[in-house]
Amino acid sequence: MFGSGIFIVSAESSRLSGAPGSLLLAWALAGLLTITGALCCSELATMMPRAGGVYVFLREALGSPIGFLYGWTLFLVVQTETIAAVAIAFAKFLGVFATAVSPDNYLVGPVSLGSYDISLSTEQLPAIALIALLTWTNTRGLEVGKIVQNTFTVAKTAALTAVVIIGLSLGWKVNSAVLSSAWWDSWRNGWNPQAAQPGFAITGTLALACFLEDRSSARSSPRPRGPM
């Protein structure tokens, strides 16, 4: 499985790496990390075939308190952050086609509450509506959830395939200048990290790019889960 975040974080990874070669390297390393984690989870699931996923693994390995904390952290922070990020990304892409959808177009103006501002924009509204819609479909049972999940999976696979085909089609007959040192030379492309040690900056930004790409593989649409 790959998550919808793959369409979101690649731009940031590209800005961090500064060169096409570095971006592809980050993709390859993140893919290796992702498939390693997936294989580990598959092996653990074979050993402990019970509903709950990582919760079960942590409970059996580290005890019930750690499993309990993970379950509530997943519910209150991890999964909610993932759902919110994908919903906001949907609204941002929707704004490309509908100019009325914008973070600066407020339905409810910013209201200051201490150090926070609470508002409702036309970008936030479709994101909230999407979360509500998917939540409702998941309450309709596994059969409906399966249809929604399969539909999204086909759409994501088709979109990613189109990106690969278009990229290869446009880049197949490039001139030699594109395939020169700019392929790896981030500075030649105008990349200028603000760090005292360039070597450390490259390592750090590549690691962060890998982290973002690895996280994107876990970002997907909400789907039915077994009880914890």
N, C-alpha and C positions, 0 to 999 in steps of 0.2 A: 504494500500500500504506500502511496505517496500522498502527502497532504496538499491542501490548496495553498499553503504558505510558500510553495515553490514558485508561485507567480508573484509573490510579494517581496520576499527577502533578497532575491537575486540582484535587484538594482542596488540595494545597500551593500551586498557582498562585492559587487562590481566597483562601487565607490571605494570600498576598503582596500581591495586588492590592486586596483589601478591598471590592470593589464589583462587581456583575454586569457593568456596562458595561466596566470595566477588564479583567475576565476575558475577555469576548468580544473585546475589542480585542487582548489577548495571543494569543488563539486565531487571530484573523485575521492578525496579523503573523507568528506562527509558521507558519501555513499558507502564507503568501506565501514565507517563507524556505525552507520544505520543498519546495514545488513548484518554486522557482527552482533549488535544488540538484538535484532530480530531473531537471529539464530539462537542466541542465549535464551531469549524468552520462549522460543519454541521448545527448546530442550527442557526448560523448567516446567512449561505447561504439560509436556508429556509425562514428567515425573509427578506433577501435582495437578491432575485434570479437574480442577474445581473452579467455579465462577469467582471472579474477583481480580484476576490478572496479577499485576505487580503487588497489589495488597496482600494476596495470599503468599507470594514469594517472600515479602518482607516480614510478614507475620511468622512464617515458619522459620526464617533465618534469624530474625532479631527479636522476636517476641511480639505478643499482642499489643503492647503500648505503641511500638513503632508502627505496626500495621494500622492501628487506630488513628494515629497522627497523620499517616500518609493518606488514609481514606478521607479525612476531613480536609487536609490540605488540597487534595485533588478536587474535592467538591467545591471548596471556597475560593481557591486561588488558581491552581494549575489548569483545570478544565475550563473554568469560567474565563480565564485570560485567553485561552486558545479560541474559545467560541467568540469572544468579543473581538479579537484580532481579525478573524476570518470575516465576521459580519461587517466590520469597518472597512475591510479591504473590498468586500462586495459593494458597499456604498460608494467608495472612492471610484471604482471602475464604472459604476452606474452613472456617476457624475460626469464621466467622459462623454456619455451619450445624452444625458439630460442635464443641461447646464443649471437647471433650478436646484439640483442636488449639489449643495456646496457647504463646506464647514463654516463659511462666513454668512450664510443665509439663515438667520435665526428665526425660529418660530417663537422661542422664549429667550429673551436676552439674558446675558450672563448675570447671575445673582451671586454676590460675594458672600461666602460663609467662611469667615476666618481667612485662611490662606488658600481656599479653594473657590473656584467659580463654577457654578452649576448653570447649564444652559441646555437648550434643545435646538439643534439645527436641522436643516433638511437633509443633511448627511447622516445624522444620528438617527433620525426617524425611520428610514428604511432598514437600517441595521437592527434597530429594536424590533421592527415588524418581522424581519427575517428570523430572528431568534425566537420570537413568539410563535411564528408559523412552524418552524422545525420542532419546537418543543411540543406543540399541539399534535403534529404528525407522529411523533414518537409515543405519545399517549394513546394513539389509536391501535397500537399493537406491533408485534415484530414484523408482520407481513407488510404493513404500510411502510414501516421504517426500512425494510429491506428494499422495497421499490424505490424509495427516495435515495437511499445510499447507492444502489446500483446505477440510478440515473446520474447522480453526481460523479460517480466513478467513471462512467462512460464519457461524460462531458470533459472531465479533467484529463483523461487519457487521450481523447481526441485533440484537445487543446495543446497538450504537451507534444503530441506527435506532430501537430501542425507547426509548432515553434521550431522543432528539430528540422523538419523538411524545409521550411522557409529559410532558416538559418543556413542550412547546407546549400540551398539553391542560390542564395544571394552571395555566399562566401566561397563558392566552389571555384570561381574564376577571378580570384582577387589578384592584384598585382604584387610584385615582389616586395614592395615597400611595406605592405600590410603584414607580411610574414617575416619582416626583419626583426631587429632587436625590440621594436615596440611591442612585440608579442609578449615579451617578458619584462621589458624596461618600463616600469611604472612611471619613473620620473620623466621619461621622454613623452609620455602621454599627459603630462601636466600634474601628476600625482605628487603631493608634497605633504607627507604626514608631519605633524608638529611633535616631534620627539627628538631627544638629544642623540640617540643612537639609532641610525638608520637600520642597521641589521636587526635590532630588537623590534623596531617599528614594523618591519616586514613580517617578522615571525608573529608578532602580536596581532597585526591586522589579518594575516592569513588564518591564524587560529580563530579569531572572531568570525571571519567569513565562514570557516568550516562549521563553527557553532551555529550560526544563523541558518546555514543550509541544512544542517542536521536537525535543527528544531523545526524547519519547514516540513520535513518528512513526517512529523508527528501532528502537523496542523491539518485537520480535516474537518468535514462537516460533522455535526453531532450525530451519533449513531446509537442504537440500542446497546445497553451493557447488561451483563448479568448482575445479579444482586451480590453485594459484598457481604 
